[in-house]
């Protein structure tokens, strides 16, 4: 994350208005939502995490509703696959970068210099905080308009979704491993209780295990199953 600008609440709201399509009424709340705990007093870090918690739920609801309308014939497994592709940390980090959000987040120097997965998660968290403020400041329709603006094109760009990775792996394992069932194992869990990151591995017979990560055990299992399917050539990367 690049060094954040020390913007006033008014300047922050003005910078985000064209990017979000919303004129913020409570600008102090917006500033709190985009101030990481590393740049606040030890007593004030809770705001950022609470906004992030709410934004995650608002995003999930609106994207799920969007997918139900866009793909009326899709089964639950396909919808879940599409949803996970749109709300995972990587997707959120890309959208945060697209709207220039990282440069507007106030954070300590140690946090701004993060790399890899931690930087991805930080950008995703900041975007969820912004979504929460949009919801609180303008209501569900304001949040919906913002999410549709940036997520709908991505939902259409995702090709015809493959079916549920765990189901695909189960059927493939039956044929390729003489009836052996995939065995999943939770290898790790990190992050706060409201935003955990699970790492799961899956093993099928004599095949080497594959790993995946996600914000729930189910999402991590799906990622691990997809990794194995791709590695073994059952699925193509396209």
Secondary structure, 3 states (H helix, E strand, C coil): CCCCCCCCHHHHHHHHHHHHCCCCCCHHHHHHHCECHHHCCCCCCHHHHHHHHHHHHHHHHHHHHHHHHHCCCCCHHHHHHHHHHHHCHHHHHHHHHHCCCHHHCECCHHHHCCCHHHHHHHHHHHHHHHHHHHHHHHCHHHHHHHHHHHHHHHHHHCCCCCCCHHHHHHHHHHHHCCCCCCEEEEEEEECCHHHCEEEEEEECCCCCCEEEEECCHHHHHHHHHHHHHHHCCCCCCC
